[in-house]
């Protein structure tokens, strides 16, 4: 599979089937290693094109050991990656799903049969209720609750605590997952997509504004590329459950977590982490679609989505091209299957309700992905995940590989979808209603104007008739008068 980003397209090769996803790259730069915050994870827009060269990442001002924070992601593929946080005073430990596809920080505030613990607001002396109701729907599931604020501290950031907006989830539907081991969600997107509105400051904005931490984070999600016999994760009838391992770096990059050159795609807009796809190839053959088709109505990088989601027409084209040549990278175990036999799902799915293309965990798990918010770009480099690359740096297995970068011969910004021309049913209905109201209001005015004109014409005709009749009478009298001349 080929995966490319514009300046350059990054070509990612996977044995057998290859999908080339092309995003727009700006000045590419090799990220230098620096002291960064490595957070333990657990799993349960005009653009210039060039290859990146050395660009150092600023060193954080808090002394946190990167080496001690590696390879501590755990869980089962398909159930999400989570991070441990301390909330409130005294601190309450909770695990929250890392989601780059949303912007709200929310945790369970009441019991639920799929979770083992929840946030008790009344036990925190620093909790402040904002008196605001919030509801957030996702591609699958939704939750609602009360917006508030409390002190938050992330594991591995030392004693760094800050005030953050927190939604206390009181109701949910298809949101919490059995055996996922997380009790909330950490939205890392921008304020524009925060609920109920953009006035709610997102988690990462609060973190960087209240501390000296640089506005950048990176994810190494190793997915099913490694397996374990960890008894804490349980086991299936067919053997040990797969686990995932990896890290989250806050404030900079860890060069030991990726191989080769970091390739960046510029953010098109700051809401989701939106980039542009310019092509998809299976093997060496392009799907041959207009590049706008790939980005209908957007393309985002979303760690909270398991699959690679594509617009319906693109999905149909890619499934026809792949057929029976699917590799392990695009299959994931179905843990919801009641049968004790092994069951797998195809990890490429069609988008629904104009959700656009979503570069989800199935793609991200082969890369070290950098969310460089300060420079408005997303970077991809080949991951060093165990099972994907040996210690020598030679990659094996089914991990996507960035093998080369090559330029495209057109302006990739033309591939972006213009949302201003998109169809919004709600807006269309509103427009029709307003048009109908205007029409109803205009009808009496039109009738009155027509009636007035008709009456005016009729009066004019009657007036001219009287004048003409008077003239005729005067002329007749003049003709009948006797001639007084001798």
Secondary structure, DSSP 8 states (H G I E B T S, - for coil): --EEEESSEEEEE-SSS-B-EEEEB-S---B-----EEEEEE------------B-----SS---SGGGSS---S-TTS--EEEEEETTTTEEEEEEEETT---EEEE-S--TT-S----GGG-TT-EEEEEEEEEE-SS-EEEEEEEEEEEEETTSTT-EEEEEEEEEEEEES-S-TT----EEEE-S-GGG-SS-TTS--HHHHHHHHSS--S-EEEEE-GGGS----GGG-EETTEE-----EEEEESS--GGGEEEEEEEEE-SSBTTBEE-----EETTEE----HHHHTSS-EEE-TT--SEEE-HHHHHHHHHHHTT---GGGEEE-TT--SSS--EEESEEE--TT--EEE-HHHHTTEEEEEETTTTEEEEEEE--TTTB-TTS-B-TT--EEEEEE--SS-GGGGS--GGGS--HHHHHHHHHHHHHHHHHHHHHHHHHHHHHHHHHHHHHHHHHHHHHHHHHHHHHHHHS-----
